[in-house]
Amino acid sequence: MPKLSEAVKALVNAGHAKPGYTRAGTHVRPALERLASDADEKKVGLPAWVTVSTAVSATMNCPEAMTQVFDLANTSNAQSQRTPAQNAELIREVGLKCISFNGIPRTINTLGAFFQNLPSDVASNLSTTPTRELTAANLETRKQDGLALWDSVYLGFERKLLDRLAQSHPDLPVHIINGHYSNLLANPRDAQKQEPVGRVLTSLVAVACLRAQTGVGPQVVSHVFGLRKAYEHGDAHAVGEQPVEGGEWLASDNGNLWLLESVDRLVHAISGGEGTTFAPGIRPKL
């Protein structure tokens, strides 16, 4: 295979293209500490604020922030019964689910760097068994679970929305349901996970990622409603779902405001005030 020319390599790695990770400046740790403190004051538990801050870190392509979330979670007095391995598993699962909202590359970047920075005793205790392999035996069940999750999030116009998506491309709803809701966002039934990211936390992943991206206001609205519907229609308390401390408050008007404002503050801290890195990363130096 021929090598890339020096000119091509230089352009790929040009500063204006922002080819590397977003670095966590000095304002990130205080912003995370404020988020954790605010969450504690409002009785929002560690899984919820860790989920939100991890999703923002992944969207902003900032593994250093993700590592700081992990460190802060481990030093939280209110959650002293949690192990570092549990916190790392939660962060990894959130990072994985970010694929459905951010795409694959940023999850590869952030989870890879996050794992490399874990203490060896924590890394050695993490699961190495995949839980989302599709087989002839589980395929129909996984499809049913994905459609059920979609229906829960979009209850009231779930089928109308699928029809609208199919007008854009007939395979768009097929891929969204089978590729994302079924095999990624819906938790495998037989997974022996200590830290599943269930119905409520999955909505928090969606809201945090989409808000941090900017430019997708209608989708933010949809998933804010999806968070509310988890409680309005009882799915947050369904069999197999773990209670999310503060989840019901986050689904209220005041909780929604706090959630969105917390994401905004963390984006501001990670970016050094420049805003999202998701789409407008290239600066006008062409």
N, C-alpha and C positions, 0 to 999 in steps of 0.2 A: 504494500500500500504506500503510495507516495506521501511524503510528509507535507504538512502545511508550510507555506512560505512564511518567512518572517513578517512580511507585510500583513498577511491574513491573521497570524497569531497576534500581532500587535493590535490590530483592529478589534479582534475578539476581546482582548484584555484591556482595551482603552478605558481610561477612567470614566469618560462620559457614559459608557455602557454599563457601568456598575456591575462588573462580572462576578464579584465575590460576595461573601456574606455581608449582611449589615452588622456592623460592630455595635456592641452595647456600650454607650458612653456612660459618663458618671451620673447621669440623671436617671438611668434605668432602675438601679437598685432602690433608690428612694421612692420612685413611682410604684414599684412592685410592693414595697413595704406599706405605702399608703393604701394601695388596693387591698392588701391583706388585712390591714387595720380597719379600714372602712367595712370590709366584709364581716369581720368579727363583731364590730359594733352593731351591724344590722342583722346579725345572726345568720349570715350566709356562710355555710361550712366550707372547709378546705377543698373538697372535691369540686365545688362550683367555681371558686375563684381561681384554683389551679387550672381548671378546664378553660376558662376565659383567657387567662394570661398566656397559657400555652398556645391556644389557637391564634392569638395576636402575634406571638413570637414567631410562629410558623409562617403566618401570612406576611410578616415583615422580613422573613428570611434571616432571622436573628437567633442562631443557636446559643449564643452567649446569654441572651435573655432567658431562653428556655432552661439553661443550666442554673441561672439565678433563681428561677421559679422553683426548681428542685431543691436548691439549698435553703430557700426561705421556707418551703413546705416542711423540710426536715427540722427546722428550728422553731416551728410554731408550737408554742406551749399548749394551745388549745387542742392540738391534735397529736399529743405526745405518744398516743398508743399506736399510731401508724408507723410502719417501718419504711426506711428509705426505698426498699425494693417495691413496696406498694405504691409509693409516690412516683417512682420511675415507671412502673407499669401503667399507671394512669396517664402520665405524660406521653408515653409511647402510643397508647391507644388513641388519645386525642389527636396526636400528630398524624396517625394513620388516617383517621376520619377526616382530617383537613384536606385530604386528596380530593374529596367530593366537591370541595368549594374552592380550593386553590390550585388544583392540578398536582401532578406527581412530583415535578422537580423540587419544589420548596420543601416537601416532606422528605425527599431523599437527602437534601442538604442538611436540614435541621436535625432530623432524627439520627443521621450518620454522625454528625459532629457531637450531638448530645450524648450518644452512646460512647464515643471515644473519650469523653470527659467525665464519665461516671467512675467512681471509685471501683477498683477491681472486685471488691467483695460484694458490691451491689450488682455490678454487671454479671457476675457469675451466678447470681440468684434469679436472674430474669428468665422468663419462659423462652424456650427455643423451639417450641412445637407450634406449627401453623394451625390455625383454627378455621380458615376460610376456604379450604380446598373444596371444590365442587365435585360431587360424585353422582353417579346414576341414582344412588339411594337418597341423597339429600337435595337434589336439584329442585324438585317441585316444592319442597318445604321452604327452601330458601327464597324461591320466587314468591310464595305466599306471604312469607314474613316481610319481604320488601314491599309488596303491595299494601300490606296491613300498616306498615309504618308510613307510607305515602298517604294512605287514607287518614291516618291519625293526624298528620301534619296539616293536610289540606282539606280536612273535613268540611263539607258544605259545597265544595266545588271541585272535588278531587277528580271526578271523571271528566268534567268539562275542561279542566286544565290539561288532562292527558290528550283530549281531542284537539285542543288548541296547539299543543306541542307537536302533535302529529302532522298538523298543517305545515309547520315549518320544515319538518323532515320526518318521514314515517318511522325512521329508526331512532329519533330523538327520545320519545318516551320509553322505547324498548331499552335503550342504553341506560337512561336515568334509573329506571326501575330495576333492571336486571344487573347492571354493572355497578350501581352505587347503592341504592336503597336495599337491594336484596343481599348483595355479597360484601358490603362494607358498612353501611350505616346501621343496618339491623344486626344485632349481636347474634352470633351463632348459638343455637339452643344448647348444644352439647359442649360448649367451651367451659373448661374449668378455670375460669378467670377470677382472680381476687378483686380486680378493679374494672368491672365492665362499665362502659360508657353508655348508659341506658337512654331511655326516651328523653328525659329532661336534659341531661348533659349533652346529648347529641344536638338538641335545639340550641343550647348555649354555644357549642362549637360553630354551628351555622351562623348565628347572629354575630359572634365575635369575628369570624373570618370575613364575612361579607361587609360588615361595617368597616373593618380595617382596610379592605380593598378600596373602597369608595366606588362610585359609579354604578352601583347595583341596588339603588334604593328600593325598587319594587320587591326584590328578593329579600332584603332586610325586613321589610314589612311582613312578607309572607312567613318568615321564620319567627318573627316576634309573635305573630298570631299562632304559629305552630307551638311555641312555648306555652302560650295561654291555654290552648286547646288540650295540652297534656293534662292540665288540672281540671279544666271545665268539663271534660268528658271522661275523666277517671283513668286515663292511660298511664299517668304518673304512678298510680297505685296498682297497676296490673300485676298479675302473678309473675314473679321473676324480676320485677323492678325493685331496686334498692331506693329507700327514701333519700332525697336530696335536701339536706338542711338549707333552708332559705329559698328553696326552689319556688314555692308558692308565692312568696313575696316578690321574687324576681319576675314572676308572671303578672304582677300588678302594674299599674301605671307608674307608681314610684319606683318599683323595681326595674321596670323597663328603662326609665330615665337614668337610674344609677348604672345599669349595665352598659348602655350606649355611651354615657359620659366617661365611664371607666375605660372603655376601649379607646375612646378618643384621647384620653390623657396618656395612656400607655403608648399609643401610636406616636404621639407628640414626643414622648421621652425617648423612644427607641430611634426615631428619625432625627433627633436633634432639632425638632421644630420644622422639618421640611415636609412632613406629611407622609403619606403612604409610599412604599417602594413598589407596590404591586404592578401598576400599569405605567405611570408616568416617570419611570426610573431614568430613561434616556434624556439627557440634557441637550439643549440646542447647540451642539458643537460640530454639526455635520458640515 
